[in-house]
């Protein structure tokens, strides 16, 4: 069961599952308690879908660029840093870093947002392949895909938080 005594406690406990965007969890508070992580993410996912294009795009933009040089990104949240480290993105060779940077720049230029993928479910090679594949999508398709990835990230973070 996922709940808290007050909205403030709820946001304090779960607000960071969406990168720098606690309003999503705050908006889900009236629907609590949730039977489990999947039920809560279903609710927050609907909140995001109903939020409109500008708030959706802001959510994606709240995520860090993939494979940025560690130690130089003050906006890289604790959870994102741990996830990127777990995927080995903090240990890229210079050639890998240059390749990721070029792909990130192409993606940013096309979609005006950072590439988002659930790094806990992808290898470095799959991430490179996905950036290439997703560069061919329309902006609408890519926003939907990025939001789906964000939901997956939030689900895994919430499962970690609620595991007993």
C-alpha positions as CSV (number, residue, x, y, z in Angstrom):
1,X,0.0,0.0,0.0
2,X,1.4,3.4,-1.0
3,X,0.1,6.3,1.1
4,X,1.0,8.9,3.6
5,X,-0.8,10.9,6.3
6,X,-0.5,14.2,4.5
7,X,0.1,15.5,1.0
8,X,3.4,17.0,2.2
9,X,4.5,13.6,3.6
10,X,3.4,11.9,0.3
11,X,5.4,14.4,-1.8
12,X,8.4,14.2,0.6
13,X,8.4,10.4,0.3
14,X,7.8,10.0,-3.4
15,X,8.1,13.4,-5.1
16,X,11.5,12.7,-6.6
17,X,10.5,9.6,-8.6
18,X,9.9,12.1,-11.4
19,X,13.1,14.1,-12.1
20,X,12.8,17.6,-10.5
21,X,9.0,17.5,-11.0
22,X,7.2,16.8,-7.6
23,X,4.0,18.4,-8.8
24,X,3.1,15.1,-10.5
25,X,3.2,13.1,-7.2
26,X,1.4,16.0,-5.5
27,X,-1.4,15.8,-8.0
28,X,-1.7,12.0,-7.4
29,X,-2.2,12.5,-3.6
30,X,-6.0,12.7,-3.7
31,X,-6.1,9.3,-5.4
32,X,-4.0,7.6,-2.6
33,X,-3.8,5.0,-1.2
34,X,-2.4,3.0,-4.1
35,X,-2.4,-0.8,-4.1
36,X,1.2,-0.8,-5.3
37,X,3.8,0.9,-7.6
38,X,2.0,-0.1,-10.8
39,X,-1.3,1.5,-9.6
40,X,0.4,4.7,-8.6
41,X,2.3,5.0,-11.8
42,X,-0.9,4.4,-13.8
43,X,-2.4,7.4,-11.9
44,X,0.7,9.6,-12.4
45,X,0.9,8.6,-16.0
46,X,-2.6,9.8,-16.6
47,X,-1.9,13.0,-14.7
48,X,1.0,13.6,-17.1
49,X,-1.1,12.8,-20.2
50,X,-3.7,15.2,-19.0
51,X,-1.2,18.0,-18.2
52,X,-0.9,19.2,-21.8
53,X,2.1,19.6,-24.1
54,X,3.9,22.4,-22.3
55,X,4.1,20.6,-19.0
56,X,4.9,17.3,-20.7
57,X,7.8,18.9,-22.5
58,X,9.0,20.5,-19.3
59,X,9.0,17.1,-17.6
60,X,11.2,15.7,-20.3
61,X,13.5,18.8,-20.2
62,X,13.9,18.2,-16.4
63,X,15.9,15.1,-17.2
64,X,19.7,15.2,-17.6
65,X,21.4,14.7,-20.8
66,X,22.6,11.1,-21.1
67,X,26.3,10.4,-20.5
68,X,27.3,14.0,-19.5
69,X,30.7,14.2,-17.9
70,X,30.2,13.3,-14.3
71,X,31.1,15.9,-11.8
72,X,30.3,18.8,-14.1
73,X,26.5,18.6,-14.2
74,X,25.1,20.4,-11.1
75,X,21.5,19.4,-12.2
76,X,22.2,15.7,-12.3
77,X,20.0,14.4,-9.5
78,X,21.1,11.8,-7.0
79,X,18.8,9.1,-8.5
80,X,19.8,9.9,-12.1
81,X,23.5,9.9,-11.2
82,X,23.2,6.4,-9.6
83,X,21.2,5.1,-12.6
84,X,23.7,6.4,-15.1
85,X,26.6,5.0,-13.1
86,X,24.9,1.7,-12.9
87,X,24.7,1.6,-16.7
88,X,28.4,2.4,-16.9
89,X,27.8,5.9,-18.4
90,X,30.3,7.3,-15.9
91,X,33.0,5.1,-17.3
92,X,32.8,5.8,-21.0
93,X,35.9,5.9,-23.1
94,X,36.7,9.2,-24.8
95,X,35.5,7.8,-28.1
96,X,32.2,6.6,-26.5
97,X,31.8,9.9,-24.8
98,X,32.3,11.8,-28.1
99,X,29.8,9.5,-29.9
100,X,27.2,10.0,-27.2
101,X,27.7,13.7,-27.2
102,X,27.2,13.8,-31.0
103,X,24.0,11.8,-30.8
104,X,22.8,13.9,-27.9
105,X,23.4,17.1,-29.9
106,X,21.6,15.7,-32.9
107,X,18.6,14.6,-30.8
108,X,18.5,18.0,-28.9
109,X,18.6,19.9,-32.2
110,X,15.8,17.8,-33.7
111,X,13.4,17.6,-30.6
112,X,14.5,20.5,-28.3
113,X,14.7,18.2,-25.3
114,X,17.2,15.6,-23.9
115,X,17.1,12.0,-25.0
116,X,15.4,10.0,-22.2
117,X,15.7,6.3,-21.8
118,X,15.3,4.0,-18.8
119,X,19.1,3.3,-18.4
120,X,18.5,0.6,-15.9
121,X,17.0,-1.5,-18.7
122,X,19.5,-0.7,-21.4
123,X,23.1,-1.3,-22.3
124,X,25.3,1.4,-23.7
125,X,25.0,-0.1,-27.2
126,X,21.2,-0.3,-26.9
127,X,21.1,3.4,-25.8
128,X,23.1,4.4,-28.9
129,X,20.9,2.3,-31.2
130,X,17.7,3.8,-29.6
131,X,18.9,7.4,-30.1
132,X,19.5,6.6,-33.8
133,X,16.1,4.9,-34.1
134,X,14.2,7.6,-32.3
135,X,15.8,10.4,-34.3
136,X,13.6,9.2,-37.2
137,X,10.4,9.7,-35.3
138,X,8.1,12.7,-35.5
139,X,8.2,15.1,-32.6
140,X,4.8,13.9,-31.4
141,X,5.9,10.2,-31.5
142,X,9.1,11.1,-29.7
143,X,7.4,13.0,-26.9
144,X,5.1,10.1,-26.3
145,X,8.1,7.7,-26.3
146,X,10.1,9.9,-23.9
147,X,7.1,10.1,-21.6
148,X,6.7,6.3,-21.6
149,X,10.4,6.0,-20.7
150,X,9.9,8.5,-17.9
151,X,7.0,6.4,-16.5
152,X,9.3,3.3,-16.6
153,X,12.1,5.2,-14.7
154,X,9.5,6.4,-12.1
155,X,8.1,2.8,-11.7
156,X,11.6,1.4,-11.0
157,X,12.4,4.2,-8.6
158,X,9.1,3.7,-6.8
159,X,9.6,-0.1,-6.6
160,X,13.0,0.5,-5.0
161,X,11.4,3.0,-2.6
162,X,8.6,0.6,-1.6
163,X,10.5,-2.7,-1.6
164,X,10.3,-4.4,1.8
